[in-house]
Structure formats: C-alpha cells, structure tokens
C-alpha cells in the first residue's frame, strides 16, 4: 500500500496540487522540466508553475536516490529522509540569516511503510552557479580569486559559528549568486 508524507512551507500550501502534479511528471519522465543536475540516481530539475497570485514561479525539484533495501527499511525509524532533512536544514539556515533557496516542500513516498522515493522542492534562484563552476571559470566571469576565497572563508565561518557543520563541503554543494560587476554571494 502506497502512502505519501508531505510538508509544505506556509506560503506555499496552496501549491500542493501543482507540486504533486510535477512529481508525477518527474516520476513518469514526461514533460519533465529542465534537468539541472544528474549525479548517480539523484536528479535535480527546474519547473515553472503559477503561484497563488497567478504569477510565474520557478521551482527546483530534487529527487534523491533510492537507498538499498536494508537502509530503506531502517531509515523511517532511525533518521529523516534526505528530502525532509533538506527542508529542515534550509529553514534553520534561513532563521540564522544564512541565505538558501526558499524551501517549498518535501514529499516522501512509502510502500508498506518503506521509503521508496523522496523529493525536495525549493524556489529556483536565477544567476546561481555552483562553486566548482566559479573555481574553474571564475576568471572568465570577472571574479577575483582572492575575493572569492575570503567570501568562502566568511561563509563557512558564519555557518560554523551558528552551529552548522556541513559534512560534504565539496564545491558542487555550495551555490553562489552572481551580481553585477563580478560581485558574488555564497549560499
């Protein structure tokens, strides 16, 4: 028996029918949005939907990989799904003044109480690139490497000072928002 666990952030609860439709499209791989990232079984796609006022809203849907059967059976009782954890962490970071894309929802699908699929949905920000892209192409985008590393140090210090310790600080897990004149904000 399939069951669904959902949690939507307060301003986005009215979007639940649209988001569930996106997830169905994602699962069936039809009209599947723009694929932003694919690593192993993790897939991130961008979609455009209408917000509660009828305005265009760009969202990112991340489907996390399905763990093996043993991990899947143990996960509900031992720890949160990756999607639920992502939403929780995003809210905590925002509450501490650390910018992250606004969390919209997480959706978990269970079959016989075993987690089968999980999705995290957040607002999409334009002008974003991951840190790896900047490290490789930074000079071409007019970004001073000395400024970049100072900002990275400040960003990590702010996280650690607020009790957030990233287990995986690889450059693809840190987003940067490019501004005019080569300015950069790490997220």
JOKA-V93367 format. One record per residue. D_CENTER is the distance of its C-alpha to the mean C-alpha in Angstrom with 1 decimal. Layout:
((D_CENTER) (D_CENTER))
This chain:
((28.3) (24.7) (23.0) (19.7) (17.9) (15.8) (14.8) (14.1) (14.0) (17.5) (17.4) (15.7) (17.9) (20.1) (17.4) (17.4) (19.9) (18.1) (14.7) (16.8) (18.6) (15.5) (14.7) (18.4) (18.3) (15.5) (17.7) (20.8) (19.5) (21.4) (20.5) (17.1) (15.4) (14.8) (13.4) (11.3) (11.1) (13.0) (13.8) (16.1) (15.1) (11.3) (10.6) (8.1) (10.1) (10.8) (13.2) (15.6) (16.9) (19.4) (18.7) (21.4) (23.7) (23.5) (21.6) (19.1) (15.5) (12.8) (9.7) (6.9) (7.3) (6.2) (9.5) (10.3) (13.8) (16.7) (18.4) (22.2) (24.5) (25.5) (22.0) (21.1) (24.3) (23.8) (20.2) (20.7) (23.6) (22.3) (18.6) (15.6) (13.5) (10.3) (8.5) (10.9) (10.6) (6.9) (8.1) (11.3) (10.3) (8.4) (11.7) (13.9) (12.7) (13.4) (16.6) (17.7) (17.3) (14.4) (12.4) (8.6) (7.2) (8.9) (7.7) (9.8) (10.2) (10.1) (12.8) (14.9) (17.9) (20.9) (24.2) (27.0) (24.7) (22.9) (19.1) (18.9) (15.4) (12.2) (9.3) (6.2) (6.5) (5.9) (8.5) (8.8) (10.9) (13.9) (15.5) (12.5) (13.2) (12.2) (15.0) (16.6) (17.4) (19.0) (20.9) (22.3) (22.9) (23.1) (26.8) (26.6) (24.3) (26.7) (24.7) (27.0) (26.0) (27.7) (25.7) (22.5) (23.4) (24.6) (21.4) (19.5) (22.1) (21.8) (18.0) (18.4) (21.5) (19.8) (17.2) (20.0) (22.4) (20.2) (20.0) (16.5) (17.1) (14.4) (15.7) (14.3) (14.8) (15.0) (14.7) (11.9) (9.6) (10.8) (10.2) (13.5) (14.6) (18.1) (20.8) (24.4) (26.9) (24.6) (22.9) (19.5) (17.0) (14.6) (11.3))
